[in-house]
Amino acid sequence: MVFWRRRGEEVVMEQVELRHMASDVAAAVVQGLREEGSGGEMGVESQQLEQADGGVVAWRNLIAAFMFEALLWGFPISFGVFQAHYSKLPQFRGNPHVTLVGTMASGIPYLGAPFMAAFVRRYQRYRYTIIWVGWPLCVLGLVAGSFANSVGALIVTQGVMYGSRNAAGFLILYWPILSVVNEWWISRRGMAFGFITSAAGASGIAMPFIIETLLARYGYKTTLRAVAVAMVLLTGPLIPMIRGRLPPAQASIATRTDWSFIRKPLFIVYCTANAAQGLGFFFPSLFLPSYAASIGLGGKQGALLLALMNLGQVLGQWTFGILSDRMSLNPLLVVSTSVAAIAAFTSWGLAQDLAPLVVFALVFGFFAYGFCSMRARMGTAVSEEPTAALATFGIFVCCQGLGNVLAGPISVALLHGVVKRDSYAIVRYRPMVVFTGACMVLSALSIGTWYIRPRRFAA
């Protein structure tokens, strides 16, 4: 039950209220009551809130969010297959800017995350309207991309417009859904966000094979249109399943985000770690199929590598999400980035055939992607203020997204020379492999500064 008592400007909430509304619900109600004005008499109101951290409705919302994540992110994380296909077509062959298509499609959502997180937080009453506006933009971007005949057109359509499903979807579709999940999952939030983020990998296990088969048989134009139709049919029925835990009367209370966490040194440490990890994070998923082709493997093997990396992602993100609810966070972050660095320097750099690449795909997918599932717990480590939950998550996403956007231009500088078998990273990919591993090491070291200078750095 929800109980509150008001005397003038004072709002007193019972302990049961704080326990059941520990996310951002309690903060919204308290501030809303304070803004209603003063009153001389004590009032009492009660309202039933549904169970958090479990129960049928909480799991239904989490599973619906999982399906959205799987269907909407499965496509951009499979862009490596598209990139390998585009590089064989006369109109795109030899153009180094093809990589910008994939980085824009997934990069725009990352960079827009902090802004939309704050917007959704401020205007929760409109989040279902936002979802219905953002959903069609994703589909239209794919359809428009099917008419592109130049790299520039692909960047605008398959890249920017599809990415704008998240700049109007990660910023109008994705973030409202996350805000709903945030209401339902509190003490088990690490598990919940790990489960959601693993969805893209679950989709990616099959998506590369589907995309590769469609591209080989029908070409990119028909493939993009088929994916657009599939998204309409598979995601449309999920939207009515998304329902917030906060009652409409309380959801209409606009609350401001508490930004005091940005002054905390731990917040800077986590921002640095996310940015460093993000700089090297995206190259394997973008270039493993191309690397496989360079050592004589076929398109099926390239798709297999992406599928295995996505399998590792599913296992890693759910595992690290669960562990982040139960263990100290910083050691988990250091382990995830350190093992990913070792995998890049060894399994990828030394790969001359399929077997080492399989090992790399699984290990890197498990540990590097596991890092991403712990952002929700990074937020609670930085600030226990409920209004800051989405804001911290959005900023950490944005920090990693800087690497996503820069991956295309950086890859142009890193890829040079001819392929030489029996050489480290077959020469052509050597700078990229070293850069990927170095970024993971830098991320781990940035977390380590918290322990190296404990007296200087304080939460």
Number of C-alpha atoms within 10 A of each C-alpha: 12 18 17 18 16 18 13 14 14 14 16 12 16 12 12 12 16 15 12 20 24 20 24 22 23 21 18 21 23 18 15 18 18 14 11 10 10 13 12 9 10 11 11 10 9 9 9 9 14 17 15 23 18 15 11 11 18 22 17 15 22 26 20 22 26 22 20 24 22 22 20 24 20 22 23 25 24 29 25 25 27 22 20 23 20 21 17 11 11 9 12 17 14 12 14 16 15 22 26 25 27 29 27 27 31 27 28 27 29 27 26 22 29 22 16 26 27 20 20 23 25 18 17 22 17 14 21 19 12 21 22 15 16 22 23 19 22 26 22 17 25 25 23 20 22 21 16 17 12 12 20 14 17 23 24 20 26 26 26 25 25 34 29 26 29 31 29 26 29 27 28 28 29 26 29 28 27 19 19 21 27 24 22 30 23 21 13 18 24 28 26 28 27 30 25 27 25 30 26 28 31 23 24 29 24 19 26 28 21 15 23 23 16 18 19 12 11 10 17 21 18 16 21 24 20 16 19 20 13 14 20 14 11 12 17 14 10 15 17 9 14 20 19 22 22 21 14 11 9 17 21 17 21 17 20 16 19 14 13 11 19 13 11 14 16 21 21 15 19 25 23 21 28 29 24 25 30 28 25 29 27 22 21 24 22 26 22 25 27 22 23 22 16 18 17 13 15 14 21 16 19 25 27 21 26 33 27 25 28 33 24 26 33 27 22 29 31 26 20 28 30 21 17 26 17 12 11 10 17 19 13 18 26 21 16 25 29 21 19 28 28 18 24 26 20 16 20 27 24 18 23 21 13 16 10 16 26 21 18 27 27 22 25 31 28 27 27 29 29 30 25 26 28 29 26 24 22 23 24 17 15 22 22 13 18 22 23 25 25 24 25 28 20 26 24 26 23 25 24 26 28 19 25 28 23 18 25 23 14 17 20 14 11 18 15 14 11 11 15 14 15 12 14 18 24 20 19 20 24 21 16 25 25 18 20 24 25 21 22 28 22 19 28 26 19 20 22 17 13 19 12 12 10 10 8 10 14 10 14
